[in-house]
Amino acid sequence: MTKLTQDQLQDHLQMQLTELESLQSVFYNPGEIKIEDICTLADIKDYVNNKTTVSPPYLDFTINVVVDHLKFELCVTLPHEYPKTEPEIFVRNHKLNRNKAVQLNKDLNEFITNQEKGEPCIFSAVSWLQDNSSEYVQVEQEETPPKNNTADEKYLRYWIYSHHIYSKTKRREIVELAHQLKITGFCMPGKPGIICVEGTTTDVIEWWQTIKSMNWKKIFCKVVEEDQLEEGRAFLKFEKFEEVVFQNSGVKFNHMDMGELFRFLEERSLGYIFKDLFGVDAKSSHS
């Protein structure tokens, strides 16, 4: 999409504020709607009211929707272009069977895609969830079969490239799901967003299927590395999964310091992947 003018961005943000106020008038009980960062909301209001010319971050909020005594978290990120473009929206509920949760998110985002562009659609998304969520309810069993932890278990490493990773709810989900599945690696938010996940084949694939079911502008697995030598855990380069930020002088981490990213990778003997991810040698990242 063409870069927005200040007037266009102000118009879009004003519509976002109006929609948020309408949502808050309906979901007014404590905890029903949560704004991820109150400072972001203040920044948006300042921009709309010509108190600043610095573009604010994206607006993140979560709506807790209860259907048949089961709570669904509807996580919403509104890009600057919204409502002219689709919101980033997904549902999380860790009590549900993960396959059903993935399908629910795919179907919800298909519904959103089919809505009229230029019109606010969060109320419609809530209504769809209230009407359809019961079809996906398949609560995870309390006892799950033990995983195969034999010494010859295969390991994978996925290198994932996203147009951007700004949403606080997505960033939290990326980390929490990795922790649940005992996956290691890192997530670098900003523009572009880079994620490295490594672990057993089953866990890495399950993590990726869940994360990519969210509504992204652009996300894909760019490089896959396999434990071809059957080295087991020696293949893994990270001790845990964490979010890492290599912020340069850009405003509100619009862009990361690629030189710092390269050094981070080099420390783990992974510097070779830089060219595969970005198509340039690491030296070019400083220019």
C-alpha positions in Angstrom: 0.0 0.0 0.0 1.2 3.5 -0.8 2.6 5.4 2.2 -0.2 7.3 4.0 -0.2 11.1 4.1 -0.5 12.7 7.5 -4.2 13.5 6.8 -4.9 10.0 5.7 -3.3 8.5 8.8 -5.2 10.9 11.0 -8.4 9.9 9.4 -7.7 6.2 9.8 -6.6 6.6 13.4 -9.7 8.6 14.2 -11.9 5.8 12.9 -9.9 3.3 15.0 -10.4 5.5 18.1 -14.2 5.7 17.4 -14.4 2.0 17.0 -12.5 1.4 20.2 -14.8 3.7 22.1 -17.8 1.8 20.7 -16.3 -1.5 21.8 -15.6 -0.1 25.3 -19.2 1.0 25.6 -20.3 -2.7 25.1 -17.4 -4.5 26.8 -17.4 -2.2 29.9 -16.9 -4.7 32.7 -13.4 -4.9 34.2 -11.2 -7.2 32.2 -13.5 -7.6 29.2 -11.3 -5.4 27.0 -7.7 -4.7 27.6 -5.5 -2.2 25.8 -2.0 -3.6 25.7 -0.2 -0.2 26.0 -2.0 2.8 27.3 0.9 5.0 26.2 0.3 3.9 22.6 -3.4 5.0 22.9 -2.2 8.4 24.2 0.3 8.7 21.3 -2.5 8.0 18.8 -4.8 10.6 20.4 -1.9 13.1 20.3 -1.3 12.4 16.6 -5.0 12.8 15.7 -5.1 16.1 17.6 -2.0 17.5 15.9 0.0 17.4 19.1 2.8 15.4 17.5 3.9 14.6 14.0 5.6 11.3 15.0 3.6 8.3 13.7 2.3 6.3 16.7 2.7 2.5 17.1 -0.1 0.1 16.0 -3.0 -0.2 18.4 -3.1 -3.5 20.3 -6.0 -4.7 22.4 -7.7 -7.9 23.6 -11.4 -8.6 24.0 -12.3 -11.4 26.4 -15.4 -13.2 24.9 -17.1 -15.8 27.1 -19.1 -18.5 25.2 -20.7 -21.3 27.1 -18.5 -20.6 30.1 -15.4 -20.9 28.0 -13.3 -17.7 27.7 -11.8 -16.8 24.3 -9.2 -14.0 24.0 -9.7 -12.1 20.7 -6.4 -10.4 20.1 -6.5 -7.4 17.8 -3.8 -5.3 16.2 -4.9 -2.4 14.0 -2.4 -1.4 11.3 -2.2 2.2 10.3 -4.1 1.4 7.1 -7.1 -0.1 8.9 -10.0 0.0 8.2 -8.9 0.3 4.6 -7.1 -3.0 5.1 -7.7 -6.0 7.3 -6.9 -6.0 11.0 -4.4 -8.5 12.4 -6.7 -10.6 14.6 -6.5 -14.1 16.2 -8.1 -16.1 19.0 -6.2 -17.7 21.7 -7.4 -20.3 24.2 -4.9 -22.8 25.5 -7.6 -25.1 26.8 -8.6 -26.0 23.3 -7.2 -28.7 21.1 -4.5 -27.0 19.1 -5.7 -28.3 15.8 -9.1 -26.9 16.4 -7.7 -23.6 17.5 -5.7 -23.4 14.3 -8.8 -24.1 12.2 -10.8 -21.6 14.2 -8.3 -18.9 13.4 -8.1 -19.8 9.7 -11.9 -19.6 9.4 -12.2 -16.4 11.4 -9.6 -14.7 9.2 -11.4 -16.0 6.0 -14.5 -14.4 7.4 -12.7 -11.1 8.0 -11.2 -11.2 4.5 -14.7 -11.4 3.0 -15.9 -8.3 4.9 -16.4 -5.0 3.1 -13.1 -3.1 3.0 -13.1 0.4 4.5 -15.6 -0.5 7.2 -14.8 -1.3 10.8 -15.1 -5.1 11.4 -14.2 -5.9 15.0 -17.8 -6.1 16.1 -18.4 -8.5 13.2 -15.4 -10.6 14.3 -16.8 -10.8 17.9 -20.3 -11.8 16.6 -18.7 -14.5 14.4 -16.8 -15.9 17.4 -19.9 -15.9 19.6 -21.9 -17.7 16.9 -19.3 -20.2 15.7 -16.8 -20.9 18.5 -18.8 -23.9 19.9 -18.1 -25.8 16.7 -14.4 -25.9 17.5 -14.6 -26.7 21.2 -12.6 -29.8 21.8 -11.0 -29.4 25.2 -7.4 -30.8 25.5 -7.3 -34.0 27.5 -5.8 -33.6 31.0 -3.4 -36.5 30.4 -1.5 -36.6 27.1 0.7 -39.4 25.9 4.4 -39.0 26.8 6.5 -37.6 24.0 9.1 -39.8 22.3 12.4 -38.6 23.8 14.7 -41.2 22.5 18.3 -40.3 21.7 17.8 -40.7 18.0 15.0 -38.2 17.8 15.4 -35.8 14.8 15.7 -32.0 15.3 14.7 -29.1 13.1 15.6 -25.4 12.9 13.2 -23.0 11.1 14.2 -19.5 10.0 11.1 -17.4 9.6 10.8 -14.0 8.0 7.9 -11.7 8.5 7.1 -8.3 6.9 6.8 -7.0 10.5 6.2 -8.1 14.0 4.7 -5.3 16.1 1.7 -6.8 17.9 2.4 -7.3 21.6 -0.2 -10.2 21.7 1.4 -12.0 18.8 4.9 -11.5 20.4 3.6 -12.9 23.7 2.0 -15.9 21.9 5.2 -16.7 19.9 7.2 -16.9 23.2 4.6 -18.6 25.3 3.9 -21.3 22.8 7.7 -21.9 22.3 8.0 -22.4 26.1 5.1 -24.8 26.2 6.6 -26.9 23.5 10.1 -26.7 24.9 11.4 -25.0 21.7 14.5 -22.9 21.8 15.5 -19.9 19.6 14.6 -16.2 19.4 12.1 -13.7 18.0 13.3 -10.3 16.8 10.3 -8.0 16.5 10.2 -4.9 14.3 10.4 -4.5 10.6 11.3 -7.0 9.3 10.6 -9.6 12.0 12.9 -12.6 12.2 12.1 -15.8 14.2 14.4 -18.8 14.7 12.8 -21.9 16.3 14.6 -25.2 16.9 13.6 -28.4 18.6 12.2 -31.8 17.8 10.5 -32.1 14.4 7.1 -32.6 15.9 7.3 -29.6 18.2 8.7 -27.2 15.6 6.0 -28.1 13.1 3.3 -27.8 15.7 4.6 -24.4 16.7 4.7 -23.2 13.1 1.3 -24.5 12.2 -0.2 -22.5 15.1 1.7 -19.3 14.6 1.2 -19.0 10.9 -2.6 -19.5 11.3 -2.6 -15.9 12.8 -3.4 -13.1 10.4 -0.1 -11.8 9.0 0.6 -9.3 6.3 3.4 -11.6 5.1 5.2 -14.5 6.9 7.0 -17.5 5.6 9.6 -20.1 6.5 12.7 -19.0 4.5 15.2 -21.7 5.6 14.8 -25.1 7.1 17.8 -26.8 8.7 17.7 -30.5 9.7 19.8 -32.6 12.0 21.3 -34.6 9.1 24.2 -35.9 11.1 22.0 -37.2 13.9 23.9 -35.1 16.4 20.9 -34.9 18.7 21.0 -32.0 21.1 24.4 -30.9 19.8 22.4 -29.5 16.8 20.6 -27.0 19.0 22.3 -23.6 19.3 20.1 -21.9 21.9 19.5 -22.8 25.5 16.0 -21.2 25.6 13.5 -19.2 23.6 13.5 -15.4 24.1 12.6 -12.1 22.4 15.7 -10.1 21.4 15.7 -6.4 20.4 18.6 -4.8 18.6 17.3 -1.3 18.3 19.0 1.3 16.2 18.2 5.0 16.2 14.9 4.4 14.4 11.7 5.5 16.2 9.9 2.9 18.2 11.9 0.0 16.8 10.7 0.4 13.2 13.9 -1.1 12.1 16.5 -3.3 13.9 20.2 -2.9 14.0 21.3 -5.7 11.6 24.9 -5.4 12.6 23.9 -6.4 16.2 21.8 -9.2 14.8 24.8 -10.5 12.8 27.0 -10.5 15.9 24.3 -12.2 17.9 24.2 -15.0 15.2 28.0 -15.2 15.0 28.2 -15.8 18.7 26.2 -19.0 18.1 28.0 -20.0 15.0 25.0 -19.1 12.9 26.4 -16.1 11.0 26.2 -18.0 7.7 22.4 -17.7 7.7 22.4 -13.9 7.4 22.8 -13.9 3.6 20.1 -16.6 3.3 17.7 -14.4 5.2 18.4 -11.0 3.7 20.2 -11.7 0.4 23.2 -9.6 1.3 26.5 -10.3 3.1 26.6 -9.2 6.7 29.0 -6.3 5.9 26.2 -4.7 3.9 24.0 -4.5 7.0 26.1 -1.6 8.4 25.6 0.6 5.3 
